[in-house]
């Protein structure tokens, strides 16, 4: 296994792989893009269960715990107990209680983040299309302006 240097990242990675050992094949060493010097940190690529989105959910275990999925950046964790909070958040995402919202303008991604309420969050950014996607696609929505 790739070494994880911070306790929160190690804790989260061990908890995720304990519940889903098959995900270990998606583990790779990455480079921390937010740090100006060479720092190796793990990335865990979790295979998508969505019927049309084949991009894996990527969990980057660098200085913060960052999530990337449909549309790119999705969410990050910088709280005191980030391993526990991230584990709970991912559980809610996999159960489709939290969805991934991506705002587009002129065909380009301009914003994204978690969506916890039902419906389209119209207050997000100045978009012309928004896609809200759930992990398995059961709660997907799209809106246009």
C-alpha positions in Angstrom: 0.0 0.0 0.0 1.1 3.6 -0.7 2.2 5.4 2.5 0.0 8.2 3.7 1.8 10.8 5.7 -1.1 12.5 7.5 -3.3 10.8 10.1 -6.6 11.9 8.7 -5.8 10.7 5.2 -4.5 7.3 6.6 -7.6 6.9 8.8 -10.0 7.6 5.9 -8.2 5.4 3.5 -8.1 2.5 5.9 -11.8 2.9 6.7 -12.8 3.0 3.0 -10.6 0.0 2.1 -11.9 -2.0 5.1 -15.4 -1.6 3.8 -14.5 -2.0 0.1 -11.2 -3.9 -0.3 -11.8 -4.1 -4.1 -11.1 -0.4 -4.3 -7.5 -0.9 -3.4 -6.8 -1.6 -7.1 -7.7 2.1 -7.7 -5.0 3.4 -5.4 -2.1 5.3 -6.9 0.6 7.8 -5.9 -0.2 11.3 -6.9 1.5 14.7 -6.7 0.1 17.3 -4.5 -0.8 20.1 -6.9 -1.5 22.7 -4.1 1.9 22.4 -2.6 4.9 24.1 -4.3 7.4 21.3 -3.7 7.3 17.7 -4.7 5.0 15.8 -2.3 3.7 12.3 -3.1 0.3 11.6 -1.8 -2.2 8.9 -2.6 -5.2 9.1 -4.8 -8.0 6.6 -4.6 -10.1 6.1 -7.7 -13.5 4.6 -6.9 -15.3 3.1 -9.9 -18.5 5.1 -10.8 -21.8 3.3 -10.3 -23.6 5.9 -12.5 -25.2 4.5 -15.7 -23.7 7.3 -18.0 -20.9 8.9 -16.0 -17.8 6.6 -16.2 -15.4 8.9 -14.5 -14.4 7.5 -11.2 -14.8 9.4 -7.9 -11.3 10.4 -7.0 -10.3 11.0 -3.4 -7.0 12.9 -3.1 -5.3 12.4 0.3 -3.0 15.4 0.3 -2.9 18.5 2.6 -6.7 18.4 2.5 -9.0 15.6 1.5 -10.3 16.5 -1.9 -13.0 14.8 -4.0 -13.3 15.0 -7.8 -16.0 13.5 -10.0 -18.4 14.7 -12.7 -17.3 18.1 -13.9 -14.0 18.1 -11.9 -13.6 19.4 -8.4 -16.5 18.3 -6.1 -15.7 19.0 -2.4 -12.9 19.1 0.1 -12.5 18.6 3.8 -10.4 20.8 6.1 -12.2 20.3 9.4 -10.6 19.2 12.7 -12.0 15.6 12.4 -11.8 15.4 8.6 -11.5 11.6 8.4 -14.7 11.0 10.2 -16.5 13.8 8.4 -15.3 12.7 5.0 -16.3 9.1 5.7 -19.8 10.2 6.7 -20.1 12.5 3.7 -19.0 9.7 1.3 -21.5 7.3 2.9 -24.3 9.9 2.3 -23.1 10.4 -1.3 -23.0 6.7 -2.1 -26.5 6.4 -0.6 -27.6 9.2 -2.9 -28.5 11.6 0.0 -26.0 14.1 -1.3 -25.6 14.7 -5.0 -23.0 16.4 -7.2 -24.1 19.7 -8.8 -22.2 21.1 -11.8 -23.0 24.5 -13.3 -22.1 25.2 -17.0 -22.0 28.5 -19.0 -21.4 28.3 -22.7 -20.5 24.6 -22.4 -17.8 25.2 -19.8 -17.9 24.2 -16.1 -18.0 27.3 -14.0 -18.9 25.9 -10.6 -19.7 22.7 -8.8 -20.3 21.2 -5.4 -22.5 19.0 -3.2 -26.3 19.4 -3.4 -28.2 18.1 -0.3 -31.7 19.3 -1.0 -34.1 18.0 -3.6 -34.5 19.9 -6.8 -32.1 22.2 -8.7 -30.3 24.7 -6.5 -31.1 27.8 -8.6 -29.0 30.1 -6.3 -25.8 28.6 -7.6 -23.7 30.8 -9.9 -24.8 32.4 -13.2 -25.3 29.3 -15.2 -27.2 28.3 -18.4 -27.2 24.6 -17.6 -26.9 22.8 -14.3 -26.6 19.0 -13.9 -27.2 17.5 -10.5 -26.0 13.9 -10.5 -26.4 11.1 -7.9 -23.9 8.2 -7.4 -26.2 5.6 -9.1 -28.2 8.0 -11.3 -31.5 7.5 -9.4 -31.8 11.2 -8.5 -30.4 13.0 -11.5 -31.8 16.3 -12.7 -30.8 18.8 -15.4 -32.1 22.4 -15.8 -31.6 25.1 -18.5 -31.9 28.9 -18.3 
